[in-house]
Amino acid sequence: MSELIKKAKFDKNMTWQQIAEQTSKSVEFVVSACLGMNHLDEKDADAVAACLGLSPDVSVALQQFPTKVWDQTVPTDPAMYRLYEMVGVYGETIKELIHEEFGDGIMSAVDFNFDLSREKNEKGDRVKLVISGKYLPYSSW
């Protein structure tokens, strides 16, 4: 499904933003669904398939609850590796600060969203990535 969507996106010279504008979801969520890591409701899945000229089978596939599996090796794609590197360098710091601010727990990746935007800077444009996840305390028993 993902390869069909990416090919149709390329063939139609569309951006992810243009595709997402056909739905009720954010561009970030639509991309994650099109890449197989989330699902869309019927209306949004139909809109994605229609704007890309894809069959109803693609809409049905977009509506399925995915098995969220990814390659567990260190990524070699430079953009993905930088995110991996950030977690490697700052992960323990982020964990410590979460614990200090909230207590013993984690940030949810289920009740979660993110926003990516361009930030102008005199030294060169910057990628601004804002992540927001619900705090989940660990239980004691």
N, C-alpha and C positions, 0 to 999 in steps of 0.2 A: 504494500500500500504506500509506504513512504516514498519509495523510488518512483512510483507512478505519479504521486503528487509533485515531487520535485521536478520530474520531467515536464509535466504539464505546466508548472509554474514557469519553468525556463522557456518552454515553447510559446507560452502566451506573454512572455516578458512582463510578468507580474511581480510585485513585491509582496512580502509576507504581510505588510501593512494593508495593501489593497485587498488581499484575501481576507484578512481578519475583519476589515470594515464591512464585509458581507454578513458577519455574525454578531452575536451579542457579547462576545468574549474579547479579552485583551489579545494583542498580537502575540505576546509571550506565551499565553495559554494555547492559542491556536497553533503556533509553531510546535509546541510540545506535543499536542495531539497529533498533528500531521507527521511527526517523527516517531509516533508510537508510544509515547510515555504518558499520555492522558487520553480521555475520551471526550467526545462532544455529544450533546443531546441531538435528537433527530433533526430539529430545525436547523441548527448550526452545521451539522454534518452535511445535510442536503445542500445548504448554501455554499459550503466549500466545494463539494463535488460539482455543483452546477456552474459556479464561476470558473472552474478549471476545465469544464467540459468533460468530466469523468463520469463513469457509469454509476448507477445506484449501488453497485457492489462496494465502491469506495466509501460511500456514505454509510453503509452498513458496517464496514470495517472500522470507520471512525467512531462508531457508537459502541464498540465493544470495549469492555473493561480490560485494559492491557495488563500483561505481566511485566512489571517494571524491572527489566533485567538489562544491564549494560555490561560492557567489557570491563572486567576488573583489573586489567593491567594498567600501568602508567600510560596516560595518553601521550601520543607523539604529535598530534596536531598542535601547532603552536598556540592557537587561541585557547584550546581546552587545557593544554599543559599549564598555561599561566594561571588558570583557576585552580588547578591541582596544586601548583606551587604556592599560591596564596594560602590555601588551607594548610599546606605543609609548614609554611613559615608562620602564619598567624593563627592557625587552628587552636593551639593550646592557649594562646592569649585570648581569643574570642571565648573559649570555654571558661577560662578563669573569670572573665568579666561577666559572662552570663551567670555564673554561680554567685559572684559577688552581688550582682544586681537583683537576681531572682531567687537564688537558693539552688539546691541540688536538683538539677533537671536538665532538660534539653530544649532545643528549638525544633518545633515540628516541621517536617517536610511534607506533611499531609495537609494540615491547615496552614497553608503557605502561599505566598505570592512573591513575585519580583517584578521590577521595572527596570528597563534598560533605556538609557537616553544618551545623547551627545551633549557634552558640556564644553563650551568654548573656553579656551585658556590661551594666554599669550605664548606659552611654550609649546603649544600644539593641542588640538582637540583631545578631550579625555573621554573615556568610556565611564559613564556613571551607572553603577549597578546597585540598586537598592533591594535588599531582601527583607522579608517580613514573615516570621513564622510564630505561631502560637507557642507560648511557654508551656511545657509539660513537666510538672514536678514528678520526681521519682516517688513511689509509694514506700512507706515503711509498714512492716507488719510484725 
